[in-house]
Amino acid sequence: MKTEDQIEKMKRFRNEITRFMLLYKFALDEMETKVEILKQEFQSLHDYSPIEHTKSRLKSPESIMNKMLRKNCEISLASVKQDIKDIAGLRITCSFISDIYHVSEMLQKQDDLTVLEIKDYIKNPKPNGYQSLHLLIQVPVFMSDGQELVCVEVQIRTIAMDFWASLEHKIFYKYNQSVPERLTLELKQAAESANMLDVQMERLHREIKEIKDAQGEDDMIEDLKRIIINNQKIALPSGFLKLLGE
């Protein structure tokens, strides 16, 4: 039968773990809110958003412990915070390659965020063909007893990059043996095909935008009489437009 001291010690330990994990959850919440604001702003002002969707992931305590053991690190919360930088992960999927860098630039301009590291696997793909832009971002989290700085790993990629990475992960998930060179080569070729599709779709997007920008003046004026809020088009009263003009 456990003593009261043991039970109290277990409660304190549980609370410490809970608070530790909440820090990363709140940091993810903060990042998702920031990205959603950017998405809605662009959709409303430009009738187009560079952000398709986002997906967040929080490592479980078991996964964190296993990674610490693989790295031969000391098992303590302070050591975890120092050595494991991907406890909180946010994936941002964009339409085009240029959007990736645009979103990255917007995040880097936010005063309360600190970018600790940038890994560009688009300009420098991994040997297996993997492409993505990785940002390690330090996010301030305000708890009841003060501010904590928490790391969030942000991965920004196109739909094609995300498709390839997701399938590659499924193919090799828990596969511990060496992969035949023929299959490795095919996967790399598939990654190159995905990149060619990205380049082609961006060119089509740019050309269609040029055609749209050259549309008739009457159509453009009609578009300017509406605003978009919460993905709904709202007509502006003519009297309101006249008042603003004056």
Secondary structure as a PSIPRED ss2 file (coil, helix, strand):
# PSIPRED VFORMAT (PSIPRED V4.0)

   1 M C   1.000  0.000  0.000
   2 K C   1.000  0.000  0.000
   3 T C   1.000  0.000  0.000
   4 E H   0.000  1.000  0.000
   5 D H   0.000  1.000  0.000
   6 Q H   0.000  1.000  0.000
   7 I H   0.000  1.000  0.000
   8 E H   0.000  1.000  0.000
   9 K H   0.000  1.000  0.000
  10 M H   0.000  1.000  0.000
  11 K H   0.000  1.000  0.000
  12 R H   0.000  1.000  0.000
  13 F H   0.000  1.000  0.000
  14 R H   0.000  1.000  0.000
  15 N H   0.000  1.000  0.000
  16 E H   0.000  1.000  0.000
  17 I H   0.000  1.000  0.000
  18 T H   0.000  1.000  0.000
  19 R H   0.000  1.000  0.000
  20 F H   0.000  1.000  0.000
  21 M H   0.000  1.000  0.000
  22 L H   0.000  1.000  0.000
  23 L H   0.000  1.000  0.000
  24 Y H   0.000  1.000  0.000
  25 K H   0.000  1.000  0.000
  26 F H   0.000  1.000  0.000
  27 A H   0.000  1.000  0.000
  28 L H   0.000  1.000  0.000
  29 D H   0.000  1.000  0.000
  30 E H   0.000  1.000  0.000
  31 M H   0.000  1.000  0.000
  32 E H   0.000  1.000  0.000
  33 T H   0.000  1.000  0.000
  34 K H   0.000  1.000  0.000
  35 V H   0.000  1.000  0.000
  36 E H   0.000  1.000  0.000
  37 I H   0.000  1.000  0.000
  38 L H   0.000  1.000  0.000
  39 K H   0.000  1.000  0.000
  40 Q H   0.000  1.000  0.000
  41 E H   0.000  1.000  0.000
  42 F H   0.000  1.000  0.000
  43 Q H   0.000  1.000  0.000
  44 S H   0.000  1.000  0.000
  45 L H   0.000  1.000  0.000
  46 H H   0.000  1.000  0.000
  47 D C   1.000  0.000  0.000
  48 Y C   1.000  0.000  0.000
  49 S C   1.000  0.000  0.000
  50 P C   1.000  0.000  0.000
  51 I E   0.000  0.000  1.000
  52 E E   0.000  0.000  1.000
  53 H E   0.000  0.000  1.000
  54 T E   0.000  0.000  1.000
  55 K E   0.000  0.000  1.000
  56 S E   0.000  0.000  1.000
  57 R E   0.000  0.000  1.000
  58 L E   0.000  0.000  1.000
  59 K C   1.000  0.000  0.000
  60 S C   1.000  0.000  0.000
  61 P H   0.000  1.000  0.000
  62 E H   0.000  1.000  0.000
  63 S H   0.000  1.000  0.000
  64 I H   0.000  1.000  0.000
  65 M H   0.000  1.000  0.000
  66 N H   0.000  1.000  0.000
  67 K H   0.000  1.000  0.000
  68 M H   0.000  1.000  0.000
  69 L H   0.000  1.000  0.000
  70 R H   0.000  1.000  0.000
  71 K C   1.000  0.000  0.000
  72 N C   1.000  0.000  0.000
  73 C C   1.000  0.000  0.000
  74 E C   1.000  0.000  0.000
  75 I C   1.000  0.000  0.000
  76 S C   1.000  0.000  0.000
  77 L H   0.000  1.000  0.000
  78 A H   0.000  1.000  0.000
  79 S H   0.000  1.000  0.000
  80 V H   0.000  1.000  0.000
  81 K H   0.000  1.000  0.000
  82 Q H   0.000  1.000  0.000
  83 D H   0.000  1.000  0.000
  84 I C   1.000  0.000  0.000
  85 K C   1.000  0.000  0.000
  86 D C   1.000  0.000  0.000
  87 I C   1.000  0.000  0.000
  88 A E   0.000  0.000  1.000
  89 G E   0.000  0.000  1.000
  90 L E   0.000  0.000  1.000
  91 R E   0.000  0.000  1.000
  92 I E   0.000  0.000  1.000
  93 T E   0.000  0.000  1.000
  94 C E   0.000  0.000  1.000
  95 S C   1.000  0.000  0.000
  96 F C   1.000  0.000  0.000
  97 I H   0.000  1.000  0.000
  98 S H   0.000  1.000  0.000
  99 D H   0.000  1.000  0.000
 100 I H   0.000  1.000  0.000
 101 Y H   0.000  1.000  0.000
 102 H H   0.000  1.000  0.000
 103 V H   0.000  1.000  0.000
 104 S H   0.000  1.000  0.000
 105 E H   0.000  1.000  0.000
 106 M H   0.000  1.000  0.000
 107 L H   0.000  1.000  0.000
 108 Q H   0.000  1.000  0.000
 109 K C   1.000  0.000  0.000
 110 Q C   1.000  0.000  0.000
 111 D C   1.000  0.000  0.000
 112 D C   1.000  0.000  0.000
 113 L C   1.000  0.000  0.000
 114 T E   0.000  0.000  1.000
 115 V E   0.000  0.000  1.000
 116 L E   0.000  0.000  1.000
 117 E E   0.000  0.000  1.000
 118 I E   0.000  0.000  1.000
 119 K E   0.000  0.000  1.000
 120 D E   0.000  0.000  1.000
 121 Y C   1.000  0.000  0.000
 122 I C   1.000  0.000  0.000
 123 K C   1.000  0.000  0.000
 124 N C   1.000  0.000  0.000
 125 P C   1.000  0.000  0.000
 126 K C   1.000  0.000  0.000
 127 P C   1.000  0.000  0.000
 128 N C   1.000  0.000  0.000
 129 G C   1.000  0.000  0.000
 130 Y C   1.000  0.000  0.000
 131 Q C   1.000  0.000  0.000
 132 S C   1.000  0.000  0.000
 133 L E   0.000  0.000  1.000
 134 H E   0.000  0.000  1.000
 135 L E   0.000  0.000  1.000
 136 L E   0.000  0.000  1.000
 137 I E   0.000  0.000  1.000
 138 Q E   0.000  0.000  1.000
 139 V E   0.000  0.000  1.000
 140 P E   0.000  0.000  1.000
 141 V E   0.000  0.000  1.000
 142 F E   0.000  0.000  1.000
 143 M E   0.000  0.000  1.000
 144 S C   1.000  0.000  0.000
 145 D C   1.000  0.000  0.000
 146 G E   0.000  0.000  1.000
 147 Q E   0.000  0.000  1.000
 148 E E   0.000  0.000  1.000
 149 L E   0.000  0.000  1.000
 150 V E   0.000  0.000  1.000
 151 C E   0.000  0.000  1.000
 152 V E   0.000  0.000  1.000
 153 E E   0.000  0.000  1.000
 154 V E   0.000  0.000  1.000
 155 Q E   0.000  0.000  1.000
 156 I E   0.000  0.000  1.000
 157 R E   0.000  0.000  1.000
 158 T E   0.000  0.000  1.000
 159 I H   0.000  1.000  0.000
 160 A H   0.000  1.000  0.000
 161 M H   0.000  1.000  0.000
 162 D H   0.000  1.000  0.000
 163 F H   0.000  1.000  0.000
 164 W H   0.000  1.000  0.000
 165 A H   0.000  1.000  0.000
 166 S H   0.000  1.000  0.000
 167 L H   0.000  1.000  0.000
 168 E H   0.000  1.000  0.000
 169 H H   0.000  1.000  0.000
 170 K H   0.000  1.000  0.000
 171 I H   0.000  1.000  0.000
 172 F H   0.000  1.000  0.000
 173 Y C   1.000  0.000  0.000
 174 K C   1.000  0.000  0.000
 175 Y C   1.000  0.000  0.000
 176 N C   1.000  0.000  0.000
 177 Q C   1.000  0.000  0.000
 178 S C   1.000  0.000  0.000
 179 V C   1.000  0.000  0.000
 180 P C   1.000  0.000  0.000
 181 E H   0.000  1.000  0.000
 182 R H   0.000  1.000  0.000
 183 L H   0.000  1.000  0.000
 184 T H   0.000  1.000  0.000
 185 L H   0.000  1.000  0.000
 186 E H   0.000  1.000  0.000
 187 L H   0.000  1.000  0.000
 188 K H   0.000  1.000  0.000
 189 Q H   0.000  1.000  0.000
 190 A H   0.000  1.000  0.000
 191 A H   0.000  1.000  0.000
 192 E H   0.000  1.000  0.000
 193 S H   0.000  1.000  0.000
 194 A H   0.000  1.000  0.000
 195 N H   0.000  1.000  0.000
 196 M H   0.000  1.000  0.000
 197 L H   0.000  1.000  0.000
 198 D H   0.000  1.000  0.000
 199 V H   0.000  1.000  0.000
 200 Q H   0.000  1.000  0.000
 201 M H   0.000  1.000  0.000
 202 E H   0.000  1.000  0.000
 203 R H   0.000  1.000  0.000
 204 L H   0.000  1.000  0.000
 205 H H   0.000  1.000  0.000
 206 R H   0.000  1.000  0.000
 207 E H   0.000  1.000  0.000
 208 I H   0.000  1.000  0.000
 209 K H   0.000  1.000  0.000
 210 E H   0.000  1.000  0.000
 211 I H   0.000  1.000  0.000
 212 K H   0.000  1.000  0.000
 213 D H   0.000  1.000  0.000
 214 A C   1.000  0.000  0.000
 215 Q C   1.000  0.000  0.000
 216 G C   1.000  0.000  0.000
 217 E H   0.000  1.000  0.000
 218 D H   0.000  1.000  0.000
 219 D H   0.000  1.000  0.000
 220 M H   0.000  1.000  0.000
 221 I H   0.000  1.000  0.000
 222 E H   0.000  1.000  0.000
 223 D H   0.000  1.000  0.000
 224 L C   1.000  0.000  0.000
 225 K C   1.000  0.000  0.000
 226 R E   0.000  0.000  1.000
 227 I E   0.000  0.000  1.000
 228 I E   0.000  0.000  1.000
 229 I E   0.000  0.000  1.000
 230 N C   1.000  0.000  0.000
 231 N C   1.000  0.000  0.000
 232 Q E   0.000  0.000  1.000
 233 K E   0.000  0.000  1.000
 234 I E   0.000  0.000  1.000
 235 A E   0.000  0.000  1.000
 236 L C   1.000  0.000  0.000
 237 P C   1.000  0.000  0.000
 238 S H   0.000  1.000  0.000
 239 G H   0.000  1.000  0.000
 240 F H   0.000  1.000  0.000
 241 L H   0.000  1.000  0.000
 242 K H   0.000  1.000  0.000
 243 L H   0.000  1.000  0.000
 244 L H   0.000  1.000  0.000
 245 G H   0.000  1.000  0.000
 246 E C   1.000  0.000  0.000
